[in-house]
Amino acid sequence: MDKLTQLPKNLPAPVDDGACDRLLGEFLPSVSLFSTQDKWIDLSTIANFVVIYCYPMTGQPGVSLPDGWDDIPGARGCTPQSCTFRNRHQELEELGAKVFGLSTQNTEYQKEAVERLHLPFELLSDCDLTFTEALKLPTFEIADLQLIKRVTLIAKDGKIVKVFYPVFPPDRNADEVIDWLQNHTP
């Protein structure tokens, strides 16, 4: 089993702690985030639907995950989640949605994931936590890293219209997003 692309059995499921209940109906903050295509993106200015899947961190081959990673509910699964969004990307585009992944990892780290996983969409770096703090997204700390808990936002014309939280299992998140969009687009 590929340690990064496959989810281990018996992962602890995250519990809905209500940390994202207030996000529905909020507007995305006007914050510029650097992308893996070396440009600044302000998600609040994107017309129509934008899907932002926020994730803790992607692993890298040959680099150990922090000790205890698999014991943190909802931490494991960033690579399978990204791969599922990659595999369903065309359907998401056909539904009028633009997809972005977002983490606190720096852009160089994210570029490795985009290349290795052949992602057809941009990853955005919130390494200074500006977007995360503006929306008060839930975070956790491990190994001196502050990471975003897994949450997926769908915004339309800058307004959050759907929140998936907690996201589990992460490799089914793109399917949930597509189902929701199919029921909420003309």
N, C-alpha and C positions, 0 to 999 in steps of 0.2 A: 504494500500500500504506500502510495506517495504521501508522505507525512503532511505536505502542505495542501494538496488538492482534495484529499479525502478527509471526511469528518470521522474521528474515532467514535466507537459506540459508547453509550452511557455518559455522554457529556452532560454536565449539569445545566438544566434549563434556567434561563433568567426569569425572574419574577417581575411582574408589572408593579413597579414601586410608585407609579403615578407621576414620575419626573417629567413626562412629556405631555400630560393631559392638557396643559394650558396652551400648547403650541397651535392647535387647530384654530384657524382664523387669523393668526398673527401674520405679519408681513416679514419677508426675509430682510435681514439687515443689509444696508448698502455698504458692503465690505468687499474690497478687491482681494481675491485669492490668486496666488500664482499657480499656473497649471503645468502639466507635463508637456504641453506644447509651447512652453516659454512665453506665455501671455497672461495678462491679468484678466480675471473673470469676476464680474459683479453679478451674482445669481439673481439679485432682485430686479435686474433690468431685462431678464429673458422673457419674451412673450410666449404665451401658450403654456404648455405643461413642462415643468422641469422636475426630474427625479434626482434627488440627492441622497445617495446611500452613504451614511456616515459609519465608519468602521474603526476599530481600535488600531490595528496595524497589520500589514501583510508580512508574512515571514519570507525569508530568503533561503534558498538552498544552501546548506552548509553552515548556516548561522542558527545557533540554538535559540529557541524561544525562551523568554524569561522563566525562571523556575516557578512552578505552580500554575503556569498559563492555562493548562487544561482544567484546572480546578476552579477557575473563575467563571461563574455562570455567564454565558454569552460571549466570552472572549474569543474562543476558537472559531474559525470558519471564515476569515476574511478572504482568503484565496478562493475557496469554493463559492462564496457569494459573488466575488468579482467575475469568476468564470461563468456563472449562471447569467449575470447581466450581459456578459460578452455573447453568450450563446443565444440570448433572447433579444439582442440589441436591435436587430432589424424590425422585429415586431413592435418594440417600443417606439422606434422612429415612425413606423406606419401609423401608430396611434397618436402621433404628434408630440411625443415626449423627447426631450433632450436629457441625456443621462450623464451624471457626474458622480464619481466616487470622491469622498472627502475624509481625510485623516489628519492627525497631527504630525505625521512623518514629513520630512523635508522633501522637496521636489526631486532631488537626485535619487533618493531612496525609492520614491514612487516611480520614477522613470524606469528603473530596473524591473519593477513589477509590470508596467505597461508593455515593455519589450518582451519579457519572458512569457507573459500570459496572452500576448497579442490582443490587448484591449483596444477596441475601436472608439473609445471615448476617453475623455481627459480625467485624470485624477487631480484633485485640488489639495494644496497644502494649507492647513490651518495651524502651522507650527507655532505661531504666537497666540493661538486660541482666541483670536478676535471674533470670528464667526461663532465659535462655540460659546464664548462668554456673552455675546450679544443676544443669543437665543436661550442662554442658560441651559445648554444641552447637558445631559448627565455625563459625568466622566468618572474615571477610576485611576488609581495610581499603582504602578508596579515597576520595580527596578528603576526608580527615579524618573519614570516616564509618566506624564499625565496624558491619558488616552480617552477618546470618546467612546462611550458605550454605543453599541450598535443600534442605530435608529435610521429609518428611511422616511424622508419627507417628500411629498408631492406638492408642488406649488403651481398655481396657475396665475400668470401675470404678476408674479411676486408675492402672492398670498398663499399661505399654507392651507391646502384643502384636504390633505390626508396625512396621517402620521401612523407609521408602523413601529410599534414599540411595546414590549421588547420584540426583537426580530429573532425568531428561532423556529426551526433550524435555518441558518443563514442561506443554505443552498436552495431554499424554496422561496426566498424573498422576491426574486424577479417574477416568479409565477404569480405571487400575490399582487404585485404592482400591476402586472398585465391584466389580471382579473378585474382589479379596481378600475383601471383606465377603460377597459371595454364596457364597463357599466356606467361610465361617467363622461364619455365622449360621444358626440353626435354621429 
